[in-house]
Amino acid sequence: HSCALLRKPAKNRKAVDATANWCCDAFGGDKQLKATLQLIAAGAAGLQHLELYPNGYVDLPTNRSELPPLMLRGRLKTSSGLYDAVLDFARAPGHAWSKRGHLFEYLR
């Protein structure tokens, strides 16, 4: 499961936040998808910068190949554009398991 906390509006707090991989098998355990969803949420919350600590959970180490560098361009720099791209990826032909770990390739 996951938990959400209500916070002060973004203008009243720092523009940087930190997060780690969600520690469950939500979304098939796809770390790229979970990181992208966190980026979308951070943008929607008005954060200017999100720091991802992929090895935030000692019991669930992340191999660098699971989260390669990702540079977002154009419409992908907005939460709505990134969200639309994730939906396009989900709707693209192929089984969900065959797409696991390939979202960043799609977003490039």
C-alpha positions, -999 to +999 in steps of 0.1 A: +000+000+000+010+036-002+004+066+019-002+103+011+001+132+035-015+166+030+010+194+032+012+231+030+009+245-005+041+243-025+046+281-024+050+279+014+076+252+015+108+242-002+109+235-039+129+203-035+116+170-022+131+135-019+116+101-025+127+065-029+113+035-048+080+024-035+088-008-016+059-029-029+050-047-061+026-020-071+025-016-109+041-050-114+072-038-095+082-016-125+106+009-109+107+031-140+069+034-140+069+041-102+096+068-106+077+084-135+045+085-115+064+102-086+076+128-111+041+134-123+029+138-087+057+161-078+050+183-108+013+184-100+022+194-064+043+223-077+077+209-068+105+223-089+130+195-081+125+159-070+155+138-058+151+101-062+170+078-039+166+044-057+183+025-029+163+041-001+152+006+010+181-016+019+160-048+013+152-037-023+184-026-040+181-011-074+205-020-102+216+010-123+201-007-154+167-006-138+167+033-136+190+046-164+194+084-167+164+101-182+163+136-198+128+148-204+122+171-234+093+191-249+059+182-236+074+156-213+086+184-190+051+190-178+031+167-155+002+165-180+025+158-210+043+131-190+010+116-179-003+115-214+029+098-226+026+071-198-010+065-210+002+062-246+028+037-235+003+017-216-021+016-246+007+007-271+005-029-284+021-056-263+015-072-229+022-052-198+049-076-187+068-072-219+068-035-214+082-037-178+114-017-175+111-001-209+092+031-201+123+053-201+132+040-236+097+050-248+101+085-232+134+093-249 
